[in-house]
């Protein structure tokens, strides 16, 4: 059982580059496999989750090679996967498993998707339901958990799907299946979820539109059978990974850091908007664009924070950042209220309960409901004792969040099961220590 311990740190300082964005890395590999010809991917996140997707694509017959610091994907074209009896082990990757179901649904191929203990508990029926409407066949359509056996359709039926939740994984899975369809694929979602799939497809030449409807929901429409271009893809740095050194610097006195080349897609900036509302000294510079994604350098300094109410409308744009926001909320003056966050109960673990449980063990009062969490901030001067052990429950973001909290507690915080950090931020330990954090493998 691997564990890591964080110790009180005097200040964090410096300039760092965090690894490539996880969401965009998965999509670059999967969409790259649908191009006819070779595409080059720069700055691919080489984490356990992304490598699981890469290996699954290779199992399905896609040639992928590493050439020095770049990855080459030799795409087979849209709908050109074939064969049966494949077993695809996606490890801990929710994104990989759900998007690959969409890819398989759009080809005459049959495969079984499996995962680790954590992934095998996560809900999959939300993906199965729309894909069945395209003609994909599932061995057990009522199964909500992996393993799942799926047989795709060479020419999927055009689909108009009204999604009950704003989910980039549901949306992307449907779009990937819809690429092989002869008609239009339409998804309507209650609020706009991450749009990396739409941006990448548009960059590569697909015809895709996004409009807001009169009832404030969003309609995404994709024309089937596009001719995708063989353009290079450069992956920007991950804003979800950047969140850890940034929040750590905001709560650690005398700190000042800059994180370079971060994706600042508006649908990923909910955490940063919330921190700025709380009083955090955060600024963006050197704004530019790469392959359809906006990027910038993000600077952050130690700040006095105040508690705020996070609007439900912001949840989709910060769904992965609530654990680290909870750590910032500990140092705020007054309550921080997070509403409409029930989706957090279906992540790698029940993040509402696991964060609440861990914070209470650190002496922080919380109020947990089915779809909300309130954290009673202790303010900047309260001496947090620490001297606790946190069970991460195989959740990489829970693990990294409590390691950041340990940088400001009087006594160390030990986190067990930290191996999963490699699923999203393999260089977390090195980068945090590079800017002055005191983390040790224990």
C-alpha positions as CSV (number, residue, x, y, z in Angstrom):
1,X,0.0,0.0,0.0
2,X,1.7,3.2,-1.2
3,X,1.3,6.3,0.9
4,X,2.6,9.9,1.0
5,X,2.9,12.4,3.8
6,X,2.8,16.2,3.6
7,X,4.5,18.5,6.1
8,X,4.0,22.1,6.9
9,X,5.8,24.2,4.3
10,X,7.1,27.8,4.7
11,X,6.2,29.1,1.2
12,X,5.7,27.9,-2.4
13,X,7.5,29.8,-5.1
14,X,8.4,29.4,-8.8
15,X,7.3,28.7,-12.3
16,X,6.1,25.2,-13.4
17,X,4.5,23.4,-16.2
18,X,2.0,20.7,-15.3
19,X,1.4,17.7,-17.6
20,X,-1.0,17.7,-20.6
21,X,-4.8,17.9,-20.1
22,X,-6.3,14.4,-19.4
23,X,-9.6,15.0,-21.1
24,X,-8.0,16.3,-24.3
25,X,-5.4,13.6,-24.3
26,X,-8.0,10.8,-24.3
27,X,-9.9,12.6,-27.1
28,X,-6.7,13.2,-29.2
29,X,-6.0,9.4,-29.2
30,X,-9.6,8.3,-29.9
31,X,-10.5,10.9,-32.5
32,X,-7.0,10.5,-34.0
33,X,-7.8,6.8,-34.6
34,X,-10.7,8.0,-36.8
35,X,-8.6,10.1,-39.2
36,X,-7.4,8.4,-42.4
37,X,-3.7,8.7,-42.1
38,X,-1.1,9.8,-39.5
39,X,-1.6,12.5,-36.9
40,X,1.1,13.7,-34.5
41,X,0.2,14.4,-30.8
42,X,2.5,16.7,-28.8
43,X,2.5,16.9,-24.9
44,X,0.2,13.8,-24.5
45,X,-0.4,13.1,-20.8
46,X,1.4,9.8,-20.2
47,X,-0.7,8.9,-17.1
48,X,-2.2,5.5,-16.2
49,X,-5.6,6.5,-17.5
50,X,-4.5,7.8,-20.8
51,X,-2.1,4.9,-21.4
52,X,-5.0,2.5,-20.7
53,X,-7.0,4.2,-23.5
54,X,-3.9,4.1,-25.8
55,X,-3.4,0.3,-25.2
56,X,-7.1,-0.3,-25.7
57,X,-6.9,1.4,-29.1
58,X,-3.9,-0.7,-30.0
59,X,-5.8,-3.9,-29.0
60,X,-8.5,-2.8,-31.5
61,X,-5.9,-2.6,-34.3
62,X,-4.9,1.1,-34.3
63,X,-1.1,1.6,-34.7
64,X,0.2,4.1,-32.2
65,X,4.0,4.8,-31.8
66,X,6.1,7.0,-29.7
67,X,8.8,8.9,-31.5
68,X,11.1,10.8,-29.1
69,X,8.7,13.3,-27.4
70,X,5.7,12.9,-29.7
71,X,3.1,10.3,-30.3
72,X,2.0,9.1,-33.8
73,X,-1.5,7.8,-34.4
74,X,-2.2,6.0,-37.7
75,X,-5.9,6.3,-38.0
76,X,-8.1,3.7,-39.9
77,X,-10.8,6.2,-40.8
78,X,-14.4,6.5,-39.5
79,X,-16.2,3.3,-38.7
80,X,-13.4,1.1,-39.8
81,X,-12.7,-1.0,-36.7
82,X,-13.6,-4.7,-37.1
83,X,-13.3,-8.0,-35.3
84,X,-14.6,-9.6,-32.2
85,X,-13.5,-11.1,-28.9
86,X,-11.5,-8.1,-27.8
87,X,-11.0,-7.5,-24.1
88,X,-10.2,-3.8,-23.2
89,X,-8.9,-3.1,-19.7
90,X,-9.4,0.6,-18.9
91,X,-8.0,0.4,-15.4
92,X,-9.4,3.4,-13.5
93,X,-10.4,5.5,-16.5
94,X,-14.0,6.5,-16.6
95,X,-13.4,8.8,-19.6
96,X,-11.6,6.1,-21.6
97,X,-14.2,3.4,-20.9
98,X,-17.2,5.6,-21.8
99,X,-15.7,7.2,-24.9
100,X,-14.5,3.9,-26.2
101,X,-18.1,2.6,-26.0
102,X,-19.1,5.4,-28.3
103,X,-16.2,4.6,-30.7
104,X,-17.1,0.8,-30.7
105,X,-20.8,1.7,-31.2
106,X,-19.9,3.3,-34.5
107,X,-18.0,0.3,-36.0
108,X,-18.7,-3.4,-36.8
109,X,-16.6,-4.5,-33.9
110,X,-17.4,-6.4,-30.6
111,X,-15.4,-6.0,-27.4
112,X,-15.7,-6.4,-23.6
113,X,-14.7,-3.4,-21.5
114,X,-13.3,-4.1,-18.0
115,X,-11.8,-2.0,-15.3
116,X,-10.3,-2.0,-11.8
117,X,-12.3,-2.2,-8.6
118,X,-13.1,1.5,-8.5
119,X,-14.1,1.9,-12.1
120,X,-16.3,-1.3,-11.9
121,X,-18.5,0.5,-9.4
122,X,-19.2,3.6,-11.5
123,X,-22.5,4.0,-13.4
124,X,-22.5,3.0,-17.1
125,X,-26.2,2.7,-17.9
126,X,-26.2,6.4,-18.7
127,X,-23.9,5.6,-21.7
128,X,-25.6,2.3,-22.6
129,X,-29.1,3.9,-22.9
130,X,-28.4,6.3,-25.7
131,X,-25.9,4.0,-27.6
132,X,-28.6,1.3,-27.8
133,X,-30.7,3.7,-29.7
134,X,-28.0,4.0,-32.4
135,X,-28.1,0.2,-32.9
136,X,-25.3,-0.9,-30.6
137,X,-26.0,-4.2,-28.9
138,X,-25.1,-4.9,-25.3
139,X,-25.1,-8.4,-23.7
140,X,-26.9,-7.1,-20.7
141,X,-28.5,-3.7,-21.3
142,X,-29.6,-3.4,-17.7
143,X,-26.1,-3.8,-16.4
144,X,-24.9,-0.5,-14.8
145,X,-21.3,-1.7,-14.1
146,X,-18.3,-3.1,-15.9
147,X,-17.6,-5.6,-17.3
148,X,-19.7,-4.6,-20.3
149,X,-19.8,-6.4,-23.7
150,X,-20.8,-4.2,-26.7
151,X,-21.2,-4.9,-30.4
152,X,-21.2,-1.8,-32.6
153,X,-23.1,-1.1,-35.8
154,X,-21.3,-0.2,-39.1
155,X,-23.9,2.4,-39.8
156,X,-25.4,3.7,-36.6
157,X,-28.8,5.2,-36.6
158,X,-29.0,9.0,-36.4
159,X,-29.9,10.0,-32.8
160,X,-31.5,12.9,-31.1
161,X,-30.9,12.4,-27.4
162,X,-32.1,14.5,-24.5
163,X,-29.5,14.0,-21.8
164,X,-30.8,14.1,-18.2
165,X,-27.5,15.5,-16.9
166,X,-24.8,17.7,-18.3
167,X,-22.0,15.2,-18.9
168,X,-19.1,15.5,-21.4
169,X,-18.6,11.8,-21.3
170,X,-22.2,11.0,-22.3
171,X,-22.1,13.7,-25.0
172,X,-18.7,12.6,-26.3
173,X,-19.7,9.0,-26.5
174,X,-22.8,9.8,-28.5
175,X,-20.8,12.1,-30.9
176,X,-18.2,9.4,-31.5
177,X,-20.9,6.9,-32.5
178,X,-22.6,9.6,-34.6
179,X,-19.5,10.2,-36.7
180,X,-20.3,6.9,-38.6
181,X,-24.0,7.8,-39.1
182,X,-25.3,8.9,-42.4
183,X,-27.5,11.5,-40.8
184,X,-27.2,14.1,-38.0
185,X,-26.6,13.3,-34.4
186,X,-28.1,15.7,-31.8
187,X,-27.6,15.9,-28.1
188,X,-29.6,18.3,-25.8
189,X,-28.1,18.8,-22.4
190,X,-29.5,21.0,-19.5
191,X,-26.3,23.0,-19.2
192,X,-23.2,23.0,-21.3
193,X,-20.6,20.4,-20.3
194,X,-17.0,20.4,-21.3
195,X,-16.7,20.9,-25.1
196,X,-13.3,19.4,-25.9
197,X,-14.7,16.8,-28.2
198,X,-16.6,19.4,-30.2
199,X,-13.6,21.7,-30.4
200,X,-11.3,18.9,-31.6
201,X,-13.8,17.6,-34.1
202,X,-14.3,21.1,-35.5
203,X,-10.5,21.7,-35.6
204,X,-10.2,18.4,-37.7
205,X,-12.9,19.5,-40.1
206,X,-16.2,18.0,-38.8
207,X,-19.4,20.1,-39.1
208,X,-20.7,20.6,-35.6
209,X,-22.8,23.3,-34.1
210,X,-23.8,24.4,-30.5
211,X,-26.8,26.6,-29.8
212,X,-28.6,27.6,-26.7
213,X,-32.4,26.9,-26.8
214,X,-35.1,29.1,-25.4
215,X,-35.4,27.0,-22.2
216,X,-31.6,27.6,-21.5
217,X,-30.7,24.0,-22.5
218,X,-28.0,23.4,-25.2
219,X,-28.3,21.6,-28.5
220,X,-25.2,20.1,-30.1
221,X,-25.6,18.8,-33.7
222,X,-23.0,16.8,-35.6
223,X,-23.2,15.9,-39.4
224,X,-22.3,12.3,-39.9
225,X,-19.4,10.9,-42.1
226,X,-17.1,14.0,-42.1
227,X,-13.7,13.9,-43.8
228,X,-11.3,14.5,-40.9
229,X,-8.0,16.3,-41.6
230,X,-4.6,14.9,-40.6
231,X,-3.6,17.9,-38.5
232,X,-1.1,17.9,-35.6
233,X,-2.6,18.2,-32.1
234,X,-0.8,19.9,-29.2
235,X,-2.2,19.2,-25.8
236,X,-2.3,22.2,-23.4
237,X,-1.6,21.8,-19.7
238,X,-4.4,20.4,-17.5
239,X,-6.3,23.1,-15.5
240,X,-7.5,20.4,-13.1
241,X,-3.9,19.4,-12.4
242,X,-2.8,23.1,-12.2
243,X,-5.5,23.6,-9.5
244,X,-3.4,21.7,-6.9
245,X,-0.2,24.0,-6.9
246,X,-2.4,27.0,-7.4
247,X,-4.7,26.4,-4.4
248,X,-1.7,25.3,-2.3
249,X,0.0,28.6,-3.1
250,X,-3.2,30.6,-2.2
251,X,-3.5,29.0,1.2
252,X,0.3,28.9,2.1
253,X,1.6,32.2,3.5
254,X,4.2,34.1,1.4
255,X,3.6,32.0,-1.7
256,X,3.6,33.1,-5.3
257,X,3.7,30.7,-8.3
258,X,3.0,30.7,-12.1
259,X,1.7,27.7,-14.1
260,X,2.4,27.9,-17.8
261,X,0.4,26.9,-20.9
262,X,-2.8,26.0,-19.1
263,X,-6.0,25.3,-21.0
264,X,-8.4,28.1,-20.1
265,X,-11.5,26.8,-21.9
266,X,-14.4,28.7,-20.2
267,X,-16.1,25.3,-19.5
268,X,-13.1,24.3,-17.3
269,X,-12.7,27.6,-15.3
270,X,-15.4,27.2,-12.7
271,X,-12.8,26.6,-9.9
272,X,-10.8,29.7,-10.9
273,X,-13.9,31.9,-11.1
274,X,-14.9,30.6,-7.6
275,X,-11.5,31.2,-6.1
276,X,-11.4,34.8,-7.5
277,X,-14.9,35.4,-6.0
278,X,-13.5,34.1,-2.7
279,X,-10.8,36.8,-2.9
280,X,-7.9,34.8,-4.4
281,X,-5.2,36.7,-6.1
282,X,-5.2,34.9,-9.5
283,X,-4.3,36.4,-12.9
284,X,-4.1,35.2,-16.5
285,X,-1.4,36.3,-19.0
286,X,0.0,35.4,-22.4
287,X,-3.4,34.3,-23.7
288,X,-3.3,32.4,-27.0
289,X,-4.9,29.5,-28.8
290,X,-3.7,26.0,-29.9
291,X,-5.8,23.6,-32.1
292,X,-9.1,25.3,-31.1
293,X,-8.4,25.5,-27.3
294,X,-7.6,28.8,-25.5
295,X,-4.5,28.7,-23.2
296,X,-2.8,31.1,-20.8
297,X,-0.3,31.3,-18.0
298,X,-1.9,31.4,-14.6
299,X,-0.3,33.3,-11.6
300,X,-1.5,32.9,-8.0
301,X,-0.4,34.4,-4.7
302,X,-1.2,33.8,-1.0
303,X,-4.6,35.3,-0.4
304,X,-7.2,35.9,2.4
305,X,-10.3,34.1,1.3
306,X,-14.0,34.4,2.3
307,X,-16.7,31.8,2.0
308,X,-19.1,32.0,-0.9
309,X,-22.0,30.0,-2.4
310,X,-21.1,28.2,-5.6
311,X,-24.0,28.5,-8.1
312,X,-25.4,25.2,-9.4
313,X,-24.8,26.6,-13.0
314,X,-21.1,26.4,-12.4
315,X,-20.9,22.8,-11.3
316,X,-20.3,21.2,-14.7
317,X,-17.3,23.5,-15.3
318,X,-15.6,22.4,-12.1
319,X,-16.8,18.9,-11.5
320,X,-13.3,17.6,-10.8
321,X,-12.1,20.5,-8.7
322,X,-14.5,20.3,-5.8
323,X,-12.1,18.3,-3.6
324,X,-9.3,20.9,-3.9
325,X,-11.9,23.8,-3.6
326,X,-12.9,22.2,-0.3
327,X,-9.3,22.6,0.9
328,X,-9.4,26.3,0.0
329,X,-12.7,26.6,1.8
330,X,-11.0,25.4,5.0
331,X,-8.9,28.6,5.0
332,X,-11.9,30.9,4.1
333,X,-13.6,33.2,6.6
334,X,-17.2,31.9,6.8
335,X,-19.1,29.1,5.1
336,X,-18.5,27.9,1.6
337,X,-21.7,26.2,0.2
338,X,-21.6,23.9,-2.8
339,X,-25.1,23.1,-4.3
340,X,-26.2,20.8,-7.1
341,X,-23.1,18.5,-6.7
342,X,-24.8,15.1,-6.5
343,X,-22.8,14.0,-9.6
344,X,-19.7,14.0,-7.2
345,X,-21.2,10.9,-5.6
346,X,-20.6,9.0,-8.8
347,X,-16.9,9.8,-9.4
348,X,-13.9,7.6,-8.5
349,X,-15.5,7.5,-5.0
350,X,-18.4,9.4,-3.4
351,X,-16.4,12.7,-3.2
352,X,-18.9,14.5,-1.1
353,X,-18.8,12.0,1.6
354,X,-15.0,11.2,1.4
355,X,-14.0,14.9,1.5
356,X,-16.5,15.6,4.3
357,X,-15.2,12.7,6.3
358,X,-11.6,13.7,5.9
359,X,-12.1,17.3,6.7
360,X,-14.0,16.4,9.9
361,X,-11.1,14.2,11.0
362,X,-8.9,17.4,10.5
363,X,-11.2,19.4,12.8
364,X,-13.3,21.1,10.1
365,X,-17.1,21.2,10.5
366,X,-19.0,20.2,7.4
367,X,-22.7,19.7,6.5
368,X,-23.4,17.0,3.9
369,X,-26.7,16.5,2.1
370,X,-27.6,14.3,-0.9
371,X,-26.6,17.1,-3.4
372,X,-24.8,19.7,-1.4
373,X,-21.8,20.2,0.9
374,X,-21.2,23.1,3.3
375,X,-17.7,23.7,4.7
376,X,-17.3,26.0,7.7
377,X,-14.1,27.9,7.1
378,X,-11.7,28.4,9.9
379,X,-10.1,31.6,8.5
380,X,-6.4,32.2,7.8
381,X,-5.1,32.3,11.4
382,X,-6.6,29.1,12.8
383,X,-4.0,26.5,13.7
384,X,-5.0,23.3,12.0
385,X,-3.5,20.4,13.9
386,X,-3.1,17.7,11.3
387,X,-1.6,14.5,12.6
388,X,-4.2,12.4,10.7
389,X,-4.2,9.6,8.2
390,X,-6.6,10.0,5.2
391,X,-7.9,7.0,3.2
392,X,-8.1,8.3,-0.4
393,X,-10.4,5.4,-1.4
394,X,-8.5,5.0,-4.6
395,X,-9.4,8.6,-5.7
396,X,-6.4,10.6,-7.1
397,X,-8.1,14.0,-6.5
398,X,-8.9,13.2,-2.9
399,X,-5.3,12.1,-2.3
400,X,-3.8,15.2,-3.9
401,X,-6.2,17.6,-2.1
402,X,-5.4,16.3,1.4
403,X,-1.7,16.4,0.6
404,X,-2.1,20.1,-0.2
405,X,-4.0,20.6,3.1
406,X,-1.0,19.0,4.9
407,X,1.2,21.9,3.7
408,X,-0.6,24.3,6.2
409,X,-1.2,22.0,9.2
410,X,0.9,22.1,12.3
411,X,1.5,18.3,12.1
412,X,1.8,16.1,9.0
413,X,-1.1,14.6,7.1
414,X,-0.5,11.1,5.8
415,X,-2.5,9.9,2.7
416,X,-2.7,6.2,1.9
417,X,-3.3,4.6,-1.5
418,X,-1.5,7.5,-3.4
419,X,-0.6,5.3,-6.4
420,X,-3.8,6.4,-8.2
421,X,-2.2,9.9,-8.5
422,X,-0.4,8.5,-11.5
423,X,-3.8,8.2,-13.2
424,X,-3.9,11.9,-13.8
425,X,-0.9,13.8,-12.5
426,X,2.2,11.4,-12.5
427,X,4.6,14.2,-11.7
428,X,2.6,15.7,-8.8
429,X,5.2,14.7,-6.2
430,X,8.1,16.2,-8.1
431,X,6.4,19.4,-9.2
432,X,5.0,20.2,-5.7
433,X,8.4,19.7,-4.1
434,X,10.0,21.8,-6.9
435,X,8.0,24.8,-5.7
436,X,8.7,24.3,-2.0
437,X,6.2,21.7,-0.8
438,X,7.4,19.1,1.7
439,X,6.0,15.8,0.5
440,X,7.6,12.4,1.3
441,X,6.9,8.9,0.2
442,X,6.1,7.0,3.4
